[in-house]
Amino acid sequence: MIKRLEKKTNVFENFLRGISQVDMIPQLSVRDPFGPITTKGRPKNASRLTSCLVVPKKRTCSYCQRLGHYATSCSKRKVDESLQEKQ
């Protein structure tokens, strides 16, 4: 009981002197980790394994139904659109 009372009076005396309890706590320094940190999610350098049985899809145009290009680069579509603009 007496020790507790002495502790309270010391805290009060320090308060009157302008020293707070925060100033009395020893300062801790936090350093950066030594090695790389693992993050959540899929790693950026990971590559997906493709099966040797899967054949890649060939490009087909939705306008002329030919292989090798898409509708945005279709020569037939461009010709048809230019003819419609002239009319």
C-alpha positions in Angstrom: 0.0 0.0 0.0 2.8 2.4 0.9 4.7 1.6 -2.4 1.6 2.3 -4.4 1.1 5.6 -2.6 4.8 6.5 -3.3 4.4 5.6 -7.0 1.3 7.9 -7.3 3.2 10.8 -5.6 6.2 10.3 -7.9 3.9 10.4 -11.0 2.2 13.5 -9.6 5.5 15.2 -8.9 6.7 14.5 -12.4 3.5 15.9 -13.8 4.1 19.1 -11.9 7.6 19.3 -13.3 6.2 18.9 -16.9 7.4 15.3 -17.4 4.6 13.1 -18.7 4.5 9.3 -18.4 4.9 9.1 -22.2 8.3 10.7 -21.8 9.3 8.2 -19.2 8.7 5.2 -21.5 11.8 4.0 -23.2 11.8 4.8 -27.0 11.6 1.8 -29.3 13.0 1.8 -32.8 11.3 -0.3 -35.5 13.6 -1.5 -38.3 12.7 -2.8 -41.8 12.7 -6.6 -42.2 15.9 -8.2 -43.4 14.5 -10.3 -46.3 11.7 -10.2 -48.7 8.2 -10.3 -47.3 5.6 -12.7 -48.7 2.4 -11.0 -49.9 -1.1 -12.3 -50.3 -2.3 -13.4 -53.7 -0.7 -14.9 -56.8 3.0 -14.1 -57.2 3.8 -11.7 -60.0 6.6 -13.9 -61.4 4.5 -17.0 -61.5 3.5 -18.3 -65.0 0.6 -20.4 -65.7 1.3 -23.9 -67.0 -0.3 -24.6 -70.3 -1.3 -28.1 -71.2 0.3 -29.6 -74.3 -3.1 -31.0 -75.2 -4.8 -27.6 -75.4 -4.8 -26.2 -78.9 -4.8 -22.3 -78.9 -7.9 -20.7 -80.4 -7.6 -19.3 -83.9 -8.8 -15.8 -84.6 -12.0 -15.7 -86.5 -13.7 -12.5 -87.8 -17.3 -12.1 -86.7 -18.0 -10.0 -89.8 -16.8 -12.2 -92.7 -16.2 -15.5 -90.7 -12.6 -15.9 -92.0 -9.6 -17.0 -90.0 -6.7 -14.8 -89.1 -8.2 -11.5 -88.0 -10.9 -9.9 -86.0 -13.8 -7.7 -87.1 -12.0 -4.5 -86.1 -9.3 -5.1 -88.6 -11.5 -6.7 -91.3 -10.8 -5.4 -94.8 -14.2 -6.4 -96.1 -15.9 -4.5 -93.4 -13.9 -1.4 -94.0 -14.7 -1.5 -97.8 -18.4 -2.0 -97.0 -18.5 0.9 -94.5 -16.7 3.2 -97.0 -19.3 2.3 -99.7 -22.2 3.1 -97.3 -20.7 6.5 -96.4 -20.5 7.4 -100.1 -24.2 6.7 -100.7 
